[in-house]
Amino acid sequence: MDEEGLAYIGLTSMVMIALVLTAGSYGAFSIVILALGLLAIVVNVTINYADFIIFPLFTRIFGITTVPASKYRIPKSQDVIIKYVNGIYYATGYLTGNVYSYVFTSEQTQDDQTVLAGAMEKWERIVMNADFPFKMNVVAVPQGVQQYRDEIDGQRGYLEFQLSREVNGSNPNQMVVQELQRKLGVLQAKMDRISAGERPLNTIIYIESTAVGISEKEAVDNLSTQLSQLQTLFNSFDLSISRVIGRELYYLNVLNYRVFSEAELGKIFQVQR
Amino acid sequence: MALEFRLMLFVIFILASLVIVLITAAIPAQYFWIKLPLGIVAIALNVLAVSTRYFTYLYEPLTRMKKRTIVIDDGEPYIMAPSGNAIVRREKEKVFATVFVKIPVYSSATEMEDQEKLDFAVAFSKMLSIMKEPFRITTQLYVLNKDEYVDKIRARLNDVQDKYNTMLEKEAQAGQQDKGVAPPGSNRLRGELTMWKNMLENVNRARGHSLSSFAAISATGGTEEEAINLALMKGDELASGISATYGIAAGIATNSEILELIEPEKNIPVANVSQSILEKSAGMS
């Protein structure tokens, strides 16, 4: 859980708990206030951690469409952006997936290298089998070296404390000791790479596809088929891919025209570390 | 700035919610007809406070909502820079310019040894860390504009056909054909003619796809010119880094190249759409 999310949930929940605790003073409506207060807490948690559920639900119920720019439209389902040009509908949708996480791990084994070397062939197979346009996007978000070093130092200090407590305990568990040592090894390897001049990096990976149709429904249906096919094709990478719905869809479309700053990316998307 | 605005809204909403909760708590129970709407307002403000984390971009457009349509922006999403080598996007008072770098990599895994594949993948991960600020790398599979391609082949075919016909006429006039010996020039032209005819047939039959890679990086500035210049500087730096990593000549994309990267209708040309519609209707009948 991120600190900012906890702050949002903590502060708003405290206010709602205060409301719930005073619900008794609402007379005949105590139950109503109690139920609404508790519901607000649930809704707040969902907005914070799964806004892709709440926002499309809201737009569907009220039938709200969004216009991000001239000629573009996001229908109430919030899972597609439609462009209408020269009598043709172009529907664009997005998938997210953690494709190359192993590229950035510091503890590379022989197996990881085999996977890495095989990635190119898998990618070419996907390209050969995809019979429609799509884009594979990787947004590289470099981090500040000092900030990253501090983070690693903090993690290392905590792990060393845990390790010394486990080792000096009355009955040390070898499995736990080994796991802690492995984690420390990973941190050391990361530190070595930074010392060797490599820049720490976060990534956002997403896949975009566009389908056409002479009606909006046809374009959207074609897009759904294409995205399902892409999900199947990218399964060879052994990763979980999910369709982008809601707020992130709008921002991914904006990402076509400008690359956000590190601060903006951190606020908008789930950045892979 | 946007982040500060977001936090400011959060503080306003949460404080308003808290104040209303405290006020309603102080109101005696017999005034429940005042307490209930106030309580509901407090709950609504509380939910609004959390929604400021992600949805501030909708707040202002929501106030202008008409017929269940929220218009975030009714202008073009970007404009092409006068120099044609960047796009410019305005967001309120801010100006952003984005530059696109073409990455001409033509290697294929099928012609690589295992070590080369690994080196290529490692080079990719290194390429991601060449800049100090965020940038995007995209590989896109798009549909070729067959009409344009077919027109080129047809023009070439007609050209060769004309040359071949002229040569045949000359040969006939010179009486060379009577001797039963085909001159080497006409043989070559006949071969070329067959090649273009076969190519035209193949292109008409096959689906035309193309794969290209590019990187995008943005800069912000007080004016369009400033943003464009900064973006171009970053673009050049990015292009140099990519060129050095892969040993290729990465360059800045311009005009139509940029449009192919960002406009959906350029990814799927109208000619191909009409053809696929015709194919579908033929299949249905």
Interface residues (C-beta under 8 A of the other chain):
Chain A: E4 G5 Y8 I9 L11 T12 V15 M16 A18 L19 T22 S25 Y26 G27 A28 F29 V32 I33 L36 G37 A40 V43 N44 I47 N48 D51 F55 F62 G63 I64 T65 T66 V67 P68 A69 S70 Y72 K83 V85 N86 I88 Y90 T92 Y100 V103 F104 Q113 L116 A117 G118 A119 M120 E121 W123 E124 V127 A130 D131 F132 P133 F134 K135 M136 N137 V138 V139 A140 V141 P142 E198 R199 P200 L201 T203 T210 V212 I214 R247 Y250 N253 V254 L255 N256 Y257 R258 V259 F260 S261 E262 A263 E264 L265 K267 I268
Chain B: A2 L3 F10 I14 S17 L18 V21 L22 T24 A25 I27 P28 A29 Q30 F32 K35 L36 G39 I40 A42 I43 N46 V47 A49 V50 S51 R53 Y54 F55 Y57 L58 M65 R68 T69 I70 V71 I72 D73 D74 G75 E76 P77 Y78 I87 R89 F96 T98 S108 A109 T110 M112 D114 Q115 K117 L118 F120 A121 V122 F124 S125 K126 L128 S129 M131 K132 E133 P134 F135 R136 I137 T138 T139 Q140 L141 Y142 V143 R207 H209 L211 A216 I217 S218 I262 P264 E265 N267 I268 V270 V273 S276 I277
